Amino acid sequence: MRQAVVLGASVAGSLAARVLAGSFDRVLIVERDDVAGVAPRRGVPQARHLHGLMERGRQIMEELYPGLTGDLAAEGAPTTEVLRGSRWYLSGLRVFPTATGLTTLLASGPMLENAIRTHTLALPGVELRTHCAAVGLTGGDEITGVRLSGGEVLHADLVVDATGRGSRAPDWLAALGHERPAEDRVDVDLGYASRTYQRKPEHLDGHLAVVVSTTPGFRGGGAITLEGDRWHVTLAGMLGDHPPVEPAEFERFAATLPVPDVHEIVRDAEPLDDPVPHRFRGSLRRRYERLRRPPHGLLVLGDALCSFNPLYAQGMTVAAQQALVLRDCLPDPDPARFYRAAAEVVDVAWGMSTGSDLRYPGVEGPRSVRGRVVGAYAARAQVAAHRDPVVARTFMRTANLTLPPTALLAPDIVLRVLRAGRR
């Protein structure tokens, strides 16, 4: 009997288990936390803060779980058109409210995670074990299983590490004599604080969400409508300019955003809880694709492979893209092939998010002349997206990973960007 062991029952782990189910007799998901119900949990610190599912991620999840969007909507998760039912501000300017063909699914992180996990566990041969943690790998030249904290060893024909940014796979590989992956970092020192409020229909003139981009010098945040007719408000600041959690100070911070939309909700709506903080030091990419001989029997994906700046809401979508890469490598995945293909997926999102962050002198990370040129053009494209519906539509489609970033370099788009800059 062929068995795969997936470490981590979050979105990335459940997506991995979903695609593995067709090629293995048994897929065992191992999770440290209690994952019963729809609630934030310790292993997902981002769960208490705004989540964003890009359109490409929603499309992939709909492919893997047909009807998922409709199921979540029936359970109370709102959906809307990206620029028509919600407001987006970039550097303090509202993106032109035009039709994009993009759907925003406004489910909370815990609700979406629970739905995906429930659908996955309904598949034949997929099982879940909670309250147990992996502490190491077994094998030598090839990985043959996982050691658990209680001393038990789980045999596996394939181990998938989806334990997130805190993955210990590099240490486990080194303990078996394997090479550690190199790491790339871009430090942004991002701070969050989040709170939920009771929503009323007149709030935000009936729109379901507002997102205000966060950059050094521009405090940001957002408010989205969740299941249960609630507002989920997150305030954010970079490079140490972090929002406070004392309620009065939280409101005062909201008043300093470049547009008043979020502050009006914080000021007028009834709070349902106290603000909670979160800190994100920086983006982290582990370069498994550069290993000379990655061992067979282990694959790493999701945030364990690459942890993105959450301001860009790329994590779940890139994890979904990696699940498709994994599916294409089955039934006997070669790790070198998987990591090369996964790197191509990661390259796009990594280049977009870190390229944007590295425009600012206080952000720590490697810079290039090409990056400076692209960053300067991206800044002009954001201004053009405020004025030009065609640029706005293309910009949002690239941000949602349904179009490649090169779509913004099409001759007609470049002309529109340059014209907008001269107005």
Order of alpha helices (4+ residues) and beta strands (2+ residues): beta-alpha-beta-alpha-alpha-beta-beta-beta-beta-alpha-beta-beta-beta-beta-beta-alpha-beta-beta-beta-beta-alpha-alpha-beta-beta-beta-alpha-alpha-alpha-alpha-alpha
